[in-house]
Amino acid sequence: MTDPDLIPVIIGVGQVGDRPEDPDQGLDSLGLMVAALEVAATDAGVSLTELDSLAIVDQISFHSLGKLPEPLAAAIGAEPKINYQSDAPHGDTPIRLLNEAANRIGAGEIKLAAIVGAEALRTAAGRAAKAAKGEDKSYNAIRQVATRREPNYAQKHGLAAPVDVYPLYENATRAAWGQSLEDAQFESAEIWSRFSEVAAANDGAWIRKPASPADILKVDERNRPIAFPYSKLMVANSSVNQGAGFLVTSLAEARRRGIAEDRLIYVGMGAAAKEPASILHRDRYDGSVSMETSINRTLALNAMTVDDFDFVELYSCFPCVPKMARRILGWSWDRPRPCSAG
């Protein structure tokens, strides 16, 4: 029988949003992380001062803050022996940090871990706009981060930010799957409409108004083009102030703390793989070998098939990735609430 001291479980979660009228009064990324962890600690009924491990998703909205592990630990009154920040704010980072915490619990190295991330792009953009003093200055924190190093060949030709790159995959997969533009857009709209239904019922969502497929397909001043073939309602909303965190411990520790069984989320086995960082070094844009490897290996490690799931969460800021993932899984787009967008 597996030792309960080595079985990782999630015991608390926290989500926060910040909507200041004056951006100077808005929380920055660090403030949002503190708030999210405090909510998670209250949810779990534990003190953040007990943390053995603190893992942070790198943030892009307030680079002036520098590295956040020490400031965040100080802000929550913790002295974790493991305290680090990811090397980049990639979409898979929260799950990777969860796997790392679970592995440390499984190895008996730690008892209580926190994973947290936050972005305050709305605050950052608002402050930049005020600083511009009425001048016509655009502010795109994501693009600024993508290009803050010496430009490489791709960046020099306009492929700098995710919004520049993911349309390559969208158009390549559409061609590979033999879809017309109309069919591909219909699939994206149907899936994203279901995301909006999930958001409408989620207190932590930024926009809680459901959008129909017709709303998403209609391009107008409220749903402007972003990058062909995507419109605003087909991509993630980066102009938000949101933070989220969660706490992980062992099954035995959760029981010692009196946490009810129905509040525990068991962490299964995970797998990970990465494409080359340079998009020019990737072998194709009509699929992802790393995605296929990660999904299939995770299923195999947990001895599960897609028929074992009632729901799946397929993360991305752009429709092409959930569309690729659902094909690997064999998950029909019209299954109830099939995916989740970033």
ZADO-1210 file (C-alpha; in nm, 4 decimals, padded with zeros to 6 digits):
<atoms>
<atom x="00.0000" y="00.0000" z="00.0000" code="MET" pos="1"/>
<atom x="00.1312" y="00.3490" z="-00.0845" code="THR" pos="2"/>
<atom x="00.2569" y="00.5491" z="00.2120" code="ASP" pos="3"/>
<atom x="00.0105" y="00.8386" z="00.2770" code="PRO" pos="4"/>
<atom x="00.3067" y="01.0542" z="00.3835" code="ASP" pos="5"/>
<atom x="00.4230" y="01.0400" z="00.0219" code="LEU" pos="6"/>
<atom x="00.0914" y="01.0984" z="-00.1594" code="ILE" pos="7"/>
<atom x="00.0559" y="01.4633" z="-00.2727" code="PRO" pos="8"/>
<atom x="-00.2806" y="01.6384" z="-00.2454" code="VAL" pos="9"/>
<atom x="-00.3979" y="01.9946" z="-00.3062" code="ILE" pos="10"/>
<atom x="-00.5628" y="02.1317" z="00.0085" code="ILE" pos="11"/>
<atom x="-00.6294" y="02.4983" z="-00.0669" code="GLY" pos="12"/>
<atom x="-00.6794" y="02.7298" z="-00.3635" code="VAL" pos="13"/>
<atom x="-00.7113" y="03.1048" z="-00.4021" code="GLY" pos="14"/>
<atom x="-00.8069" y="03.3381" z="-00.6864" code="GLN" pos="15"/>
<atom x="-00.8104" y="03.7176" z="-00.6757" code="VAL" pos="16"/>
<atom x="-00.8938" y="03.9984" z="-00.9151" code="GLY" pos="17"/>
<atom x="-00.8202" y="04.3692" z="-00.8836" code="ASP" pos="18"/>
<atom x="-01.0198" y="04.6359" z="-01.0715" code="ARG" pos="19"/>
<atom x="-00.8967" y="04.9785" z="-00.9630" code="PRO" pos="20"/>
<atom x="-01.0451" y="05.2900" z="-01.1200" code="GLU" pos="21"/>
<atom x="-00.7092" y="05.4615" z="-01.0723" code="ASP" pos="22"/>
<atom x="-00.4152" y="05.2450" z="-01.1880" code="PRO" pos="23"/>
<atom x="-00.1923" y="05.4082" z="-00.9280" code="ASP" pos="24"/>
<atom x="-00.4117" y="05.2416" z="-00.6662" code="GLN" pos="25"/>
<atom x="-00.3957" y="04.9005" z="-00.8326" code="GLY" pos="26"/>
<atom x="-00.2065" y="04.6010" z="-00.6996" code="LEU" pos="27"/>
<atom x="00.1113" y="04.4984" z="-00.8767" code="ASP" pos="28"/>
<atom x="00.2050" y="04.1355" z="-00.9444" code="SER" pos="29"/>
<atom x="00.3590" y="04.0881" z="-00.6010" code="LEU" pos="30"/>
<atom x="00.0509" y="04.2267" z="-00.4258" code="GLY" pos="31"/>
<atom x="-00.1736" y="03.9947" z="-00.6242" code="LEU" pos="32"/>
<atom x="00.0414" y="03.6937" z="-00.5322" code="MET" pos="33"/>
<atom x="00.0223" y="03.7797" z="-00.1644" code="VAL" pos="34"/>
<atom x="-00.3552" y="03.8167" z="-00.1842" code="ALA" pos="35"/>
<atom x="-00.4000" y="03.4885" z="-00.3723" code="ALA" pos="36"/>
<atom x="-00.1884" y="03.2927" z="-00.1236" code="LEU" pos="37"/>
<atom x="-00.3786" y="03.4421" z="00.1692" code="GLU" pos="38"/>
<atom x="-00.7057" y="03.3229" z="00.0175" code="VAL" pos="39"/>
<atom x="-00.5566" y="02.9769" z="-00.0428" code="ALA" pos="40"/>
<atom x="-00.4313" y="02.9594" z="00.3163" code="ALA" pos="41"/>
<atom x="-00.7744" y="03.0524" z="00.4487" code="THR" pos="42"/>
<atom x="-00.9308" y="02.7911" z="00.2210" code="ASP" pos="43"/>
<atom x="-00.6981" y="02.5234" z="00.3595" code="ALA" pos="44"/>
<atom x="-00.7005" y="02.6447" z="00.7196" code="GLY" pos="45"/>
<atom x="-00.3209" y="02.6641" z="00.7401" code="VAL" pos="46"/>
<atom x="-00.0624" y="02.9352" z="00.8047" code="SER" pos="47"/>
<atom x="00.1686" y="03.0479" z="00.5248" code="LEU" pos="48"/>
<atom x="00.4479" y="03.0727" z="00.7826" code="THR" pos="49"/>
<atom x="00.4604" y="02.6919" z="00.7746" code="GLU" pos="50"/>
<atom x="00.5623" y="02.6671" z="00.4085" code="LEU" pos="51"/>
<atom x="00.8572" y="02.4425" z="00.3244" code="ASP" pos="52"/>
<atom x="00.8467" y="02.5350" z="-00.0446" code="SER" pos="53"/>
<atom x="00.7377" y="02.8414" z="-00.2419" code="LEU" pos="54"/>
<atom x="00.7356" y="02.8328" z="-00.6220" code="ALA" pos="55"/>
<atom x="00.6492" y="03.1389" z="-00.8303" code="ILE" pos="56"/>
<atom x="00.5463" y="03.1698" z="-01.1946" code="VAL" pos="57"/>
<atom x="00.7601" y="03.4417" z="-01.3532" code="ASP" pos="58"/>
<atom x="00.5586" y="03.7546" z="-01.4315" code="GLN" pos="59"/>
<atom x="00.5860" y="04.0035" z="-01.7159" code="ILE" pos="60"/>
<atom x="00.3869" y="04.3055" z="-01.6058" code="SER" pos="61"/>
<atom x="00.6206" y="04.4496" z="-01.3398" code="PHE" pos="62"/>
<atom x="00.9815" y="04.3690" z="-01.4227" code="HIS" pos="63"/>
<atom x="01.0849" y="04.6583" z="-01.2026" code="SER" pos="64"/>
<atom x="01.0089" y="04.4316" z="-00.9070" code="LEU" pos="65"/>
<atom x="01.2972" y="04.2029" z="-01.0007" code="GLY" pos="66"/>
<atom x="01.3089" y="03.8470" z="-00.8700" code="LYS" pos="67"/>
<atom x="01.0192" y="03.7839" z="-00.6341" code="LEU" pos="68"/>
<atom x="01.1011" y="03.4778" z="-00.4180" code="PRO" pos="69"/>
<atom x="01.2508" y="03.6697" z="-00.1257" code="GLU" pos="70"/>
<atom x="01.0089" y="03.9664" z="-00.1322" code="PRO" pos="71"/>
<atom x="00.7086" y="03.7346" z="-00.1525" code="LEU" pos="72"/>
<atom x="00.8319" y="03.5122" z="00.1300" code="ALA" pos="73"/>
<atom x="00.8896" y="03.8188" z="00.3450" code="ALA" pos="74"/>
<atom x="00.5456" y="03.9583" z="00.2620" code="ALA" pos="75"/>
<atom x="00.3693" y="03.6412" z="00.3799" code="ILE" pos="76"/>
<atom x="00.5982" y="03.5819" z="00.6780" code="GLY" pos="77"/>
<atom x="00.7424" y="03.2572" z="00.5446" code="ALA" pos="78"/>
<atom x="01.0962" y="03.1159" z="00.5459" code="GLU" pos="79"/>
<atom x="01.0705" y="02.8215" z="00.3035" code="PRO" pos="80"/>
<atom x="01.3835" y="02.6144" z="00.2532" code="LYS" pos="81"/>
<atom x="01.2911" y="02.5883" z="-00.1168" code="ILE" pos="82"/>
<atom x="01.2064" y="02.9255" z="-00.2705" code="ASN" pos="83"/>
<atom x="01.2335" y="02.9911" z="-00.6423" code="TYR" pos="84"/>
<atom x="01.0865" y="03.1498" z="-00.9526" code="GLN" pos="85"/>
<atom x="01.0394" y="02.9893" z="-01.2942" code="SER" pos="86"/>
<atom x="01.2719" y="03.0963" z="-01.5733" code="ASP" pos="87"/>
<atom x="00.9819" y="03.2200" z="-01.7887" code="ALA" pos="88"/>
<atom x="00.6026" y="03.2708" z="-01.7741" code="PRO" pos="89"/>
<atom x="00.5114" y="02.9847" z="-02.0056" code="HIS" pos="90"/>
<atom x="00.1641" y="02.8337" z="-02.0246" code="GLY" pos="91"/>
<atom x="00.2784" y="02.5029" z="-01.8781" code="ASP" pos="92"/>
<atom x="00.4646" y="02.6609" z="-01.5857" code="THR" pos="93"/>
<atom x="00.1945" y="02.6292" z="-01.3134" code="PRO" pos="94"/>
<atom x="00.1498" y="02.2585" z="-01.3848" code="ILE" pos="95"/>
<atom x="00.5265" y="02.2025" z="-01.3984" code="ARG" pos="96"/>
<atom x="00.5681" y="02.3722" z="-01.0606" code="LEU" pos="97"/>
<atom x="00.2851" y="02.1569" z="-00.9242" code="LEU" pos="98"/>
<atom x="00.4615" y="01.8426" z="-01.0482" code="ASN" pos="99"/>
<atom x="00.7878" y="01.9552" z="-00.8877" code="GLU" pos="100"/>
<atom x="00.6148" y="02.0136" z="-00.5535" code="ALA" pos="101"/>
<atom x="00.4387" y="01.6771" z="-00.5789" code="ALA" pos="102"/>
<atom x="00.7686" y="01.5038" z="-00.6524" code="ASN" pos="103"/>
<atom x="00.9302" y="01.6620" z="-00.3460" code="ARG" pos="104"/>
<atom x="00.6391" y="01.5534" z="-00.1274" code="ILE" pos="105"/>
<atom x="00.6587" y="01.2062" z="-00.2808" code="GLY" pos="106"/>
<atom x="01.0283" y="01.1943" z="-00.1947" code="ALA" pos="107"/>
<atom x="00.9603" y="01.3018" z="00.1635" code="GLY" pos="108"/>
<atom x="01.1600" y="01.6245" z="00.1228" code="GLU" pos="109"/>
<atom x="00.8844" y="01.8726" z="00.2152" code="ILE" pos="110"/>
<atom x="00.5472" y="01.8790" z="00.3867" code="LYS" pos="111"/>
<atom x="00.3743" y="02.1988" z="00.2704" code="LEU" pos="112"/>
<atom x="00.4254" y="02.3731" z="-00.0642" code="ALA" pos="113"/>
<atom x="00.2740" y="02.6775" z="-00.2340" code="ALA" pos="114"/>
<atom x="00.2574" y="02.7569" z="-00.6042" code="ILE" pos="115"/>
<atom x="00.1491" y="03.1047" z="-00.7113" code="VAL" pos="116"/>
<atom x="00.1367" y="03.3345" z="-01.0114" code="GLY" pos="117"/>
<atom x="-00.0112" y="03.6728" z="-01.0988" code="ALA" pos="118"/>
<atom x="-00.0153" y="03.9409" z="-01.3650" code="GLU" pos="119"/>
<atom x="-00.1166" y="04.3055" z="-01.3326" code="ALA" pos="120"/>
<atom x="-00.1076" y="04.4059" z="-01.6964" code="LEU" pos="121"/>
<atom x="-00.4112" y="04.6312" z="-01.6572" code="ARG" pos="122"/>
<atom x="-00.2403" y="04.8267" z="-01.3819" code="THR" pos="123"/>
<atom x="00.0882" y="04.8399" z="-01.5742" code="ALA" pos="124"/>
<atom x="-00.0820" y="04.9584" z="-01.8926" code="ALA" pos="125"/>
<atom x="-00.2873" y="05.2173" z="-01.7030" code="GLY" pos="126"/>
<atom x="00.0187" y="05.3624" z="-01.5353" code="ARG" pos="127"/>
<atom x="00.2052" y="05.3711" z="-01.8675" code="ALA" pos="128"/>
<atom x="-00.0869" y="05.5542" z="-02.0282" code="ALA" pos="129"/>
<atom x="-00.0879" y="05.8140" z="-01.7504" code="LYS" pos="130"/>
<atom x="00.2861" y="05.8581" z="-01.7879" code="ALA" pos="131"/>
<atom x="00.2407" y="05.9193" z="-02.1615" code="ALA" pos="132"/>
<atom x="00.0438" y="06.2357" z="-02.0704" code="LYS" pos="133"/>
<atom x="-00.1997" y="06.2126" z="-02.3567" code="GLY" pos="134"/>
<atom x="00.0499" y="06.1126" z="-02.6226" code="GLU" pos="135"/>
<atom x="-00.0452" y="05.8332" z="-02.8584" code="ASP" pos="136"/>
<atom x="00.1798" y="05.5657" z="-02.7077" code="LYS" pos="137"/>
<atom x="00.0880" y="05.2004" z="-02.7282" code="SER" pos="138"/>
<atom x="00.1834" y="04.9735" z="-02.4412" code="TYR" pos="139"/>
<atom x="00.2115" y="04.6006" z="-02.4889" code="ASN" pos="140"/>
<atom x="00.3929" y="04.4390" z="-02.2000" code="ALA" pos="141"/>
<atom x="00.3961" y="04.0955" z="-02.3618" code="ILE" pos="142"/>
<atom x="00.5631" y="04.2257" z="-02.6763" code="ARG" pos="143"/>
<atom x="00.8082" y="04.4318" z="-02.4719" code="GLN" pos="144"/>
<atom x="00.9145" y="04.1235" z="-02.2782" code="VAL" pos="145"/>
<atom x="00.9482" y="03.9171" z="-02.5944" code="ALA" pos="146"/>
<atom x="01.1792" y="04.1723" z="-02.7509" code="THR" pos="147"/>
<atom x="01.3750" y="04.3003" z="-02.4521" code="ARG" pos="148"/>
<atom x="01.6760" y="04.0889" z="-02.5489" code="ARG" pos="149"/>
<atom x="01.8844" y="04.1307" z="-02.8615" code="GLU" pos="150"/>
<atom x="01.6395" y="04.0637" z="-03.1491" code="PRO" pos="151"/>
<atom x="01.6874" y="03.7329" z="-03.3253" code="ASN" pos="152"/>
<atom x="01.6105" y="03.6541" z="-03.6872" code="TYR" pos="153"/>
<atom x="01.2431" y="03.5741" z="-03.6251" code="ALA" pos="154"/>
<atom x="01.1869" y="03.8881" z="-03.4192" code="GLN" pos="155"/>
<atom x="01.3455" y="04.1051" z="-03.6844" code="LYS" pos="156"/>
<atom x="01.0777" y="03.9777" z="-03.9227" code="HIS" pos="157"/>
<atom x="00.7860" y="04.0422" z="-03.6885" code="GLY" pos="158"/>
<atom x="00.7594" y="03.7076" z="-03.5067" code="LEU" pos="159"/>
<atom x="00.8199" y="03.8360" z="-03.1565" code="ALA" pos="160"/>
<atom x="00.5171" y="03.7747" z="-02.9340" code="ALA" pos="161"/>
<atom x="00.2787" y="03.4777" z="-02.8998" code="PRO" pos="162"/>
<atom x="00.0136" y="03.6643" z="-03.1001" code="VAL" pos="163"/>
<atom x="00.2575" y="03.6614" z="-03.3934" code="ASP" pos="164"/>
<atom x="00.3370" y="03.2900" z="-03.3694" code="VAL" pos="165"/>
<atom x="00.0156" y="03.1035" z="-03.2881" code="TYR" pos="166"/>
<atom x="-00.1577" y="03.2061" z="-03.6121" code="PRO" pos="167"/>
<atom x="00.1113" y="03.0041" z="-03.7918" code="LEU" pos="168"/>
<atom x="-00.0189" y="02.6963" z="-03.6103" code="TYR" pos="169"/>
<atom x="-00.3829" y="02.7909" z="-03.6643" code="GLU" pos="170"/>
<atom x="-00.3428" y="02.8228" z="-04.0394" code="ASN" pos="171"/>
<atom x="-00.1124" y="02.5215" z="-04.0710" code="ALA" pos="172"/>
<atom x="-00.3472" y="02.2914" z="-03.8790" code="THR" pos="173"/>
<atom x="-00.6466" y="02.4120" z="-04.0780" code="ARG" pos="174"/>
<atom x="-00.4671" y="02.3128" z="-04.3985" code="ALA" pos="175"/>
<atom x="-00.3466" y="01.9802" z="-04.2551" code="ALA" pos="176"/>
<atom x="-00.6950" y="01.8873" z="-04.1332" code="TRP" pos="177"/>
<atom x="-00.8541" y="01.9809" z="-04.4655" code="GLY" pos="178"/>
<atom x="-01.0774" y="02.2437" z="-04.3078" code="GLN" pos="179"/>
<atom x="-01.2170" y="02.5472" z="-04.4807" code="SER" pos="180"/>
<atom x="-01.1648" y="02.8790" z="-04.3050" code="LEU" pos="181"/>
<atom x="-01.5348" y="02.8793" z="-04.2199" code="GLU" pos="182"/>
<atom x="-01.5164" y="02.5325" z="-04.0612" code="ASP" pos="183"/>
<atom x="-01.2049" y="02.6167" z="-03.8605" code="ALA" pos="184"/>
<atom x="-01.3531" y="02.9400" z="-03.7307" code="GLN" pos="185"/>
<atom x="-01.6750" y="02.7591" z="-03.6409" code="PHE" pos="186"/>
<atom x="-01.4794" y="02.5079" z="-03.4306" code="GLU" pos="187"/>
<atom x="-01.2916" y="02.7858" z="-03.2512" code="SER" pos="188"/>
<atom x="-01.6117" y="02.9784" z="-03.1827" code="ALA" pos="189"/>
<atom x="-01.7958" y="02.6741" z="-03.0514" code="GLU" pos="190"/>
<atom x="-01.5143" y="02.5864" z="-02.8106" code="ILE" pos="191"/>
<atom x="-01.4583" y="02.9437" z="-02.6954" code="TRP" pos="192"/>
<atom x="-01.8304" y="02.9898" z="-02.6388" code="SER" pos="193"/>
<atom x="-01.8174" y="02.7008" z="-02.3947" code="ARG" pos="194"/>
<atom x="-01.5232" y="02.8672" z="-02.2197" code="PHE" pos="195"/>
<atom x="-01.7364" y="03.1770" z="-02.1724" code="SER" pos="196"/>
<atom x="-02.0122" y="02.9672" z="-02.0160" code="GLU" pos="197"/>
<atom x="-01.7627" y="02.8258" z="-01.7658" code="VAL" pos="198"/>
<atom x="-01.6339" y="03.1770" z="-01.6909" code="ALA" pos="199"/>
<atom x="-01.9843" y="03.3109" z="-01.6387" code="ALA" pos="200"/>
<atom x="-02.0281" y="03.0708" z="-01.3473" code="ALA" pos="201"/>
<atom x="-01.6805" y="03.1269" z="-01.1995" code="ASN" pos="202"/>
<atom x="-01.6309" y="03.3962" z="-00.9349" code="ASP" pos="203"/>
<atom x="-01.2650" y="03.4216" z="-01.0302" code="GLY" pos="204"/>
<atom x="-01.3234" y="03.4965" z="-01.3977" code="ALA" pos="205"/>
<atom x="-01.2561" y="03.8471" z="-01.5266" code="TRP" pos="206"/>
<atom x="-01.5436" y="03.8537" z="-01.7772" code="ILE" pos="207"/>
<atom x="-01.8577" y="03.6756" z="-01.6618" code="ARG" pos="208"/>
<atom x="-02.0802" y="03.7344" z="-01.9608" code="LYS" pos="209"/>
<atom x="-02.1313" y="03.4322" z="-02.1864" code="PRO" pos="210"/>
<atom x="-02.0656" y="03.4792" z="-02.5575" code="ALA" pos="211"/>
<atom x="-02.2472" y="03.2770" z="-02.8209" code="SER" pos="212"/>
<atom x="-02.0629" y="03.1303" z="-03.1204" code="PRO" pos="213"/>
<atom x="-02.2281" y="03.3986" z="-03.3331" code="ALA" pos="214"/>
<atom x="-02.0923" y="03.6684" z="-03.0999" code="ASP" pos="215"/>
<atom x="-01.7422" y="03.5269" z="-03.1345" code="ILE" pos="216"/>
<atom x="-01.7605" y="03.4958" z="-03.5126" code="LEU" pos="217"/>
<atom x="-01.8930" y="03.8474" z="-03.5683" code="LYS" pos="218"/>
<atom x="-01.6052" y="04.0900" z="-03.6197" code="VAL" pos="219"/>
<atom x="-01.6935" y="04.4479" z="-03.5265" code="ASP" pos="220"/>
<atom x="-01.5657" y="04.7352" z="-03.3135" code="GLU" pos="221"/>
<atom x="-01.6222" y="04.5312" z="-02.9958" code="ARG" pos="222"/>
<atom x="-01.4630" y="04.2169" z="-03.1391" code="ASN" pos="223"/>
<atom x="-01.1790" y="04.3576" z="-03.3448" code="ARG" pos="224"/>
<atom x="-00.9287" y="04.1521" z="-03.5470" code="PRO" pos="225"/>
<atom x="-00.6175" y="04.0568" z="-03.3472" code="ILE" pos="226"/>
<atom x="-00.4074" y="03.8388" z="-03.5795" code="ALA" pos="227"/>
<atom x="-00.5543" y="03.6462" z="-03.8709" code="PHE" pos="228"/>
<atom x="-00.7761" y="03.4571" z="-03.8304" code="PRO" pos="229"/>
<atom x="-00.8295" y="03.5502" z="-03.4657" code="TYR" pos="230"/>
<atom x="-01.0569" y="03.8204" z="-03.3285" code="SER" pos="231"/>
<atom x="-01.0565" y="03.9558" z="-02.9740" code="LYS" pos="232"/>
<atom x="-01.3106" y="03.7058" z="-02.8391" code="LEU" pos="233"/>
<atom x="-01.1016" y="03.4148" z="-02.9720" code="MET" pos="234"/>
<atom x="-00.7931" y="03.4933" z="-02.7653" code="VAL" pos="235"/>
<atom x="-00.7134" y="03.5335" z="-02.3977" code="ALA" pos="236"/>
<atom x="-00.7630" y="03.8740" z="-02.2407" code="ASN" pos="237"/>
<atom x="-00.4209" y="03.9929" z="-02.1227" code="SER" pos="238"/>
<atom x="-00.5435" y="04.3287" z="-01.9894" code="SER" pos="239"/>
<atom x="-00.6370" y="04.1997" z="-01.6453" code="VAL" pos="240"/>
<atom x="-00.5144" y="04.2062" z="-01.2857" code="ASN" pos="241"/>
<atom x="-00.5463" y="03.8498" z="-01.1571" code="GLN" pos="242"/>
<atom x="-00.3601" y="03.6140" z="-00.9291" code="GLY" pos="243"/>
<atom x="-00.3997" y="03.2507" z="-00.8280" code="ALA" pos="244"/>
<atom x="-00.2249" y="03.0171" z="-00.5888" code="GLY" pos="245"/>
<atom x="-00.2647" y="02.6748" z="-00.4349" code="PHE" pos="246"/>
<atom x="-00.1223" y="02.4696" z="-00.1497" code="LEU" pos="247"/>
<atom x="00.0004" y="02.1114" z="-00.1683" code="VAL" pos="248"/>
<atom x="00.0816" y="01.8696" z="00.1112" code="THR" pos="249"/>
<atom x="00.0812" y="01.4959" z="00.1750" code="SER" pos="250"/>
<atom x="-00.2303" y="01.2923" z="00.2337" code="LEU" pos="251"/>
<atom x="-00.1086" y="01.2046" z="00.5809" code="ALA" pos="252"/>
<atom x="-00.0411" y="01.5691" z="00.6682" code="GLU" pos="253"/>
<atom x="-00.3836" y="01.6715" z="00.5383" code="ALA" pos="254"/>
<atom x="-00.5444" y="01.4104" z="00.7599" code="ARG" pos="255"/>
<atom x="-00.3399" y="01.5212" z="01.0609" code="ARG" pos="256"/>
<atom x="-00.4701" y="01.8731" z="01.0018" code="ARG" pos="257"/>
<atom x="-00.8282" y="01.7475" z="00.9945" code="GLY" pos="258"/>
<atom x="-00.8964" y="01.8459" z="00.6336" code="ILE" pos="259"/>
<atom x="-01.2049" y="01.6658" z="00.5076" code="ALA" pos="260"/>
<atom x="-01.1537" y="01.4004" z="00.2425" code="GLU" pos="261"/>
<atom x="-01.3991" y="01.5663" z="00.0031" code="ASP" pos="262"/>
<atom x="-01.1811" y="01.8796" z="-00.0002" code="ARG" pos="263"/>
<atom x="-00.8684" y="01.6989" z="-00.1194" code="LEU" pos="264"/>
<atom x="-00.7519" y="01.6965" z="-00.4803" code="ILE" pos="265"/>
<atom x="-00.5137" y="01.4096" z="-00.5489" code="TYR" pos="266"/>
<atom x="-00.2219" y="01.4905" z="-00.7778" code="VAL" pos="267"/>
<atom x="-00.1658" y="01.2227" z="-01.0401" code="GLY" pos="268"/>
<atom x="00.1482" y="01.1403" z="-01.2325" code="MET" pos="269"/>
<atom x="00.2646" y="01.4049" z="-01.4786" code="GLY" pos="270"/>
<atom x="00.4777" y="01.4223" z="-01.7894" code="ALA" pos="271"/>
<atom x="00.6363" y="01.7125" z="-01.9754" code="ALA" pos="272"/>
<atom x="00.8136" y="01.7890" z="-02.2999" code="ALA" pos="273"/>
<atom x="00.9111" y="02.1089" z="-02.4797" code="LYS" pos="274"/>
<atom x="00.9405" y="02.2308" z="-02.8347" code="GLU" pos="275"/>
<atom x="01.2614" y="02.4166" z="-02.9276" code="PRO" pos="276"/>
<atom x="01.2455" y="02.7714" z="-02.7941" code="ALA" pos="277"/>
<atom x="01.3114" y="02.9097" z="-03.1408" code="SER" pos="278"/>
<atom x="01.0064" y="02.8681" z="-03.3601" code="ILE" pos="279"/>
<atom x="01.2403" y="02.8423" z="-03.6592" code="LEU" pos="280"/>
<atom x="01.3912" y="02.5258" z="-03.5115" code="HIS" pos="281"/>
<atom x="01.0563" y="02.3472" z="-03.4836" code="ARG" pos="282"/>
<atom x="00.9903" y="02.0835" z="-03.7437" code="ASP" pos="283"/>
<atom x="00.6265" y="02.1668" z="-03.8144" code="ARG" pos="284"/>
<atom x="00.3345" y="02.3973" z="-03.7361" code="TYR" pos="285"/>
<atom x="00.0476" y="02.1551" z="-03.7944" code="ASP" pos="286"/>
<atom x="00.1059" y="01.9652" z="-03.4731" code="GLY" pos="287"/>
<atom x="00.3204" y="01.9407" z="-03.1602" code="SER" pos="288"/>
<atom x="00.5317" y="01.6376" z="-03.0800" code="VAL" pos="289"/>
<atom x="00.5877" y="01.7630" z="-02.7253" code="SER" pos="290"/>
<atom x="00.2125" y="01.7975" z="-02.6683" code="MET" pos="291"/>
<atom x="00.1423" y="01.4516" z="-02.8008" code="GLU" pos="292"/>
<atom x="00.4228" y="01.3038" z="-02.5894" code="THR" pos="293"/>
<atom x="00.3078" y="01.4806" z="-02.2722" code="SER" pos="294"/>
<atom x="-00.0570" y="01.3817" z="-02.3090" code="ILE" pos="295"/>
<atom x="00.0023" y="01.0194" z="-02.4035" code="ASN" pos="296"/>
<atom x="00.2735" y="00.9674" z="-02.1419" code="ARG" pos="297"/>
<atom x="00.0551" y="01.1178" z="-01.8676" code="THR" pos="298"/>
<atom x="-00.2320" y="00.8877" z="-01.9602" code="LEU" pos="299"/>
<atom x="00.0001" y="00.5886" z="-01.9596" code="ALA" pos="300"/>
<atom x="00.1606" y="00.6745" z="-01.6250" code="LEU" pos="301"/>
<atom x="-00.1831" y="00.6994" z="-01.4642" code="ASN" pos="302"/>
<atom x="-00.3187" y="00.3907" z="-01.6438" code="ALA" pos="303"/>
<atom x="-00.6085" y="00.5936" z="-01.7838" code="MET" pos="304"/>
<atom x="-00.7806" y="00.6538" z="-02.1146" code="THR" pos="305"/>
<atom x="-00.9876" y="00.9487" z="-02.2297" code="VAL" pos="306"/>
<atom x="-01.3037" y="00.7489" z="-02.1490" code="ASP" pos="307"/>
<atom x="-01.2149" y="00.7796" z="-01.7801" code="ASP" pos="308"/>
<atom x="-01.2655" y="01.1586" z="-01.7819" code="PHE" pos="309"/>
<atom x="-01.5817" y="01.3608" z="-01.7335" code="ASP" pos="310"/>
<atom x="-01.3954" y="01.6874" z="-01.7987" code="PHE" pos="311"/>
<atom x="-01.0595" y="01.7945" z="-01.9347" code="VAL" pos="312"/>
<atom x="-00.8783" y="02.1269" z="-01.9189" code="GLU" pos="313"/>
<atom x="-00.6753" y="02.2137" z="-02.2259" code="LEU" pos="314"/>
<atom x="-00.4907" y="02.5377" z="-02.1709" code="TYR" pos="315"/>
<atom x="-00.3991" y="02.7993" z="-02.4254" code="SER" pos="316"/>
<atom x="-00.4369" y="03.1675" z="-02.5046" code="CYS" pos="317"/>
<atom x="-00.5184" y="03.0743" z="-02.8659" code="PHE" pos="318"/>
<atom x="-00.7646" y="02.8197" z="-03.0151" code="PRO" pos="319"/>
<atom x="-00.5126" y="02.6171" z="-03.2161" code="CYS" pos="320"/>
<atom x="-00.3648" y="02.4471" z="-02.9086" code="VAL" pos="321"/>
<atom x="-00.6881" y="02.3076" z="-02.7569" code="PRO" pos="322"/>
<atom x="-00.7894" y="02.2046" z="-03.1081" code="LYS" pos="323"/>
<atom x="-00.4661" y="02.0095" z="-03.1492" code="MET" pos="324"/>
<atom x="-00.4929" y="01.8592" z="-02.8000" code="ALA" pos="325"/>
<atom x="-00.8509" y="01.7418" z="-02.8382" code="ARG" pos="326"/>
<atom x="-00.7532" y="01.5552" z="-03.1534" code="ARG" pos="327"/>
<atom x="-00.4742" y="01.3771" z="-02.9680" code="ILE" pos="328"/>
<atom x="-00.7223" y="01.2791" z="-02.6973" code="LEU" pos="329"/>
<atom x="-01.0061" y="01.2045" z="-02.9350" code="GLY" pos="330"/>
<atom x="-01.2212" y="01.4517" z="-02.7390" code="TRP" pos="331"/>
<atom x="-01.5101" y="01.5917" z="-02.9434" code="SER" pos="332"/>
<atom x="-01.5511" y="01.9690" z="-02.9353" code="TRP" pos="333"/>
<atom x="-01.9195" y="01.9349" z="-02.8499" code="ASP" pos="334"/>
<atom x="-01.8691" y="01.7331" z="-02.5301" code="ARG" pos="335"/>
<atom x="-01.9917" y="01.9463" z="-02.2381" code="PRO" pos="336"/>
<atom x="-01.7376" y="02.2006" z="-02.1146" code="ARG" pos="337"/>
<atom x="-01.4469" y="02.0357" z="-02.2923" code="PRO" pos="338"/>
<atom x="-01.1664" y="02.2804" z="-02.2369" code="CYS" pos="339"/>
<atom x="-01.0378" y="02.5870" z="-02.0569" code="SER" pos="340"/>
<atom x="-00.8690" y="02.8907" z="-02.2050" code="ALA" pos="341"/>
<atom x="-00.5916" y="03.0888" z="-02.0507" code="GLY" pos="342"/>
</atoms>
